[in-house]
Amino acid sequence: MFVAINYIRCKEDYQERFEELFKTRAGAIDQMPGFMNMHVLKPSNAGDEYLVVSHWENEHAFKAWTQSDAFLEGHKRGFADIAKAREEGKEPPMKSTFRTYHLLSR
């Protein structure tokens, strides 16, 4: 099994929007070959990162997702928010960092 964790830091005034994006997501990832499940973890402490934890059958399946049209479609609203902020000369409302892991055992 392969696990990808997206660490997302949101500006305080963007957190509600970020949560709404996930609640109303397109679900494109759900149809991807090799996708197993995903959990979005909301931080308990102010200022901490959201974690988006996805489980995959293997690394190849995850990489195929990140390079797919479905990935772009699934993230287009968040990408648009970031682009708008940059166009206005503002700091992006969120920043993310992916880290990936191989599961040692089940």
ZIVENGI-V404247 format. One record per residue. N is the residue number from 1. RES is the residue in one letter. OMEGA is omega in whole degrees, 0 to 359 (* if undefined). Layout:
N:RES:OMEGA  N:RES:OMEGA
//
This chain:
1:M:181  2:F:182  3:V:175  4:A:178  5:I:177  6:N:179  7:Y:186  8:I:177  9:R:181  10:C:169  11:K:184  12:E:182  13:D:180  14:Y:186  15:Q:180  16:E:178  17:R:180  18:F:180  19:E:178  20:E:177  21:L:179  22:F:181  23:K:184  24:T:185  25:R:183  26:A:181  27:G:182  28:A:182  29:I:185  30:D:183  31:Q:184  32:M:176  33:P:178  34:G:178  35:F:181  36:M:178  37:N:180  38:M:176  39:H:175  40:V:183  41:L:179  42:K:182  43:P:176  44:S:183  45:N:178  46:A:177  47:G:178  48:D:183  49:E:165  50:Y:175  51:L:174  52:V:186  53:V:178  54:S:180  55:H:184  56:W:176  57:E:181  58:N:182  59:E:180  60:H:180  61:A:179  62:F:181  63:K:177  64:A:177  65:W:184  66:T:180  67:Q:185  68:S:173  69:D:179  70:A:177  71:F:179  72:L:179  73:E:182  74:G:182  75:H:190  76:K:181  77:R:177  78:G:177  79:F:179  80:A:178  81:D:179  82:I:180  83:A:179  84:K:179  85:A:180  86:R:178  87:E:180  88:E:179  89:G:181  90:K:174  91:E:179  92:P:182  93:P:178  94:M:176  95:K:180  96:S:177  97:T:176  98:F:168  99:R:182  100:T:186  101:Y:170  102:H:180  103:L:181  104:L:179  105:S:179  106:R:*
//
